[in-house]
Structures are given as structure tokens and as C-alpha cells.
Amino acid sequence: MRIVYMGTPDFAVPALEQLAAAGHTVAAAYSQPPRPAGRGKALRPSPVHAKAEAMGIEVRTPISLKTPEVQAEFAALDADVAVVAAYGLILPRAILDAPRHGCLNIHASLLPRWR
């Protein structure tokens, strides 16, 4: 399958690794933009950003997914599915509808079980 992966923290890295190891094509990885960190407040990429780059996967870090340009770039990836794991942005309808088979969300919280 052709996948767009969307994630940011450490929690989201293993799923990215497993999708690639399973032989799926990861067309791009979306992650939150690099943030200032450390003593010098140098910009530091998120764990998913760093791992995707190390794996040779294109990384995109839009501030918002609401602009027509960002939505068109996402749709142009021609993905079968988007896999989302703690990405950090709400996905607008245009993003949700772009992949052929929709978007799958991976969530670690047990909270919904107790509602």
C-alpha cells in the first residue's frame, strides 16, 4: 500500500518503522515543525521527523492543514491510506477524504474504555 504517515512523538516511531518493514511504500511523513530545545534553543525535529529522514522518507511539517495548497500537496501523494499516530493537528475533511481508503488513527489512551 501507498501510505502517508502522520505522527510526532516517540510513541509514533515504532508504527512508522513497522509499516516500512512490512513492505509498504511510505510516500511522505507529516510531523509537527521543529521546535526550540536545549540550552541554545536550537530547532530540534520531532522523533518521527528524525526517524523518517533517517529512513529516507520525505518529511513535511506544515503549521496548518487548512490551506488549499497544503491540501492539494497532500492529495497529490495519491495515498491508499493515511496512518495517524499522535500527530497533533486536527485533520480537515479534505485531508480525511484524500486517501483512497481514508485515515486510520492509532491511539495509546485507555481513556475511551472508561467513558
BELSUL-V80773 format. One record per backbone hydrogen bond with DSSP energy under -0.5 kcal/mol. NH is the residue of the N-H (numbers start at 1). CO is the residue of the C=O. E is the energy in kcal/mol with one decimal. If there is no record, write none. Layout:
# BELSUL-V80773
nh-><NH & NH>
co-><CO & CO>
e-><E & E>
This chain:
# BELSUL-V80773
nh-><3 & 3 & 4 & 5 & 5 & 6 & 7 & 8 & 8 & 9 & 12 & 13 & 14 & 16 & 17 & 18 & 19 & 20 & 21 & 22 & 23 & 24 & 25 & 26 & 27 & 27 & 28 & 29 & 30 & 31 & 35 & 37 & 41 & 42 & 44 & 48 & 50 & 51 & 52 & 53 & 54 & 55 & 56 & 57 & 60 & 71 & 72 & 73 & 74 & 75 & 76 & 77 & 78 & 80 & 81 & 82 & 83 & 84 & 84 & 85 & 86 & 92 & 95 & 96 & 97 & 98 & 98 & 99 & 100 & 101 & 102 & 104 & 106 & 107 & 113 & 114 & 114 & 115>
co-><1 & 25 & 81 & 3 & 28 & 83 & 30 & 85 & 86 & 86 & 9 & 10 & 10 & 12 & 13 & 14 & 15 & 16 & 17 & 18 & 20 & 19 & 1 & 24 & 3 & 25 & 3 & 58 & 5 & 60 & 44 & 42 & 38 & 37 & 35 & 8 & 46 & 47 & 48 & 49 & 50 & 51 & 53 & 52 & 29 & 67 & 68 & 69 & 70 & 71 & 72 & 74 & 75 & 2 & 2 & 102 & 4 & 82 & 104 & 6 & 106 & 90 & 92 & 92 & 93 & 94 & 95 & 95 & 79 & 80 & 99 & 82 & 84 & 105 & 110 & 110 & 111 & 112>
e-><-0.7 & -3.4 & -1.9 & -0.5 & -2.4 & -3.0 & -2.4 & -0.8 & -0.7 & -0.7 & -1.5 & -1.6 & -0.6 & -1.3 & -2.3 & -2.6 & -2.4 & -2.0 & -2.5 & -1.8 & -1.5 & -1.7 & -2.3 & -0.7 & -2.4 & -1.0 & -0.8 & -2.8 & -3.2 & -2.2 & -2.0 & -2.0 & -0.9 & -1.0 & -3.0 & -1.9 & -2.7 & -2.4 & -2.9 & -2.3 & -2.1 & -1.6 & -1.4 & -3.0 & -3.0 & -2.3 & -2.3 & -2.3 & -2.1 & -2.5 & -2.1 & -1.3 & -1.9 & -2.9 & -1.5 & -1.9 & -2.4 & -0.5 & -3.4 & -3.1 & -0.6 & -0.6 & -0.9 & -2.3 & -2.4 & -0.7 & -0.6 & -0.7 & -2.2 & -3.5 & -1.4 & -3.1 & -3.5 & -0.5 & -1.5 & -0.7 & -1.8 & -1.0>
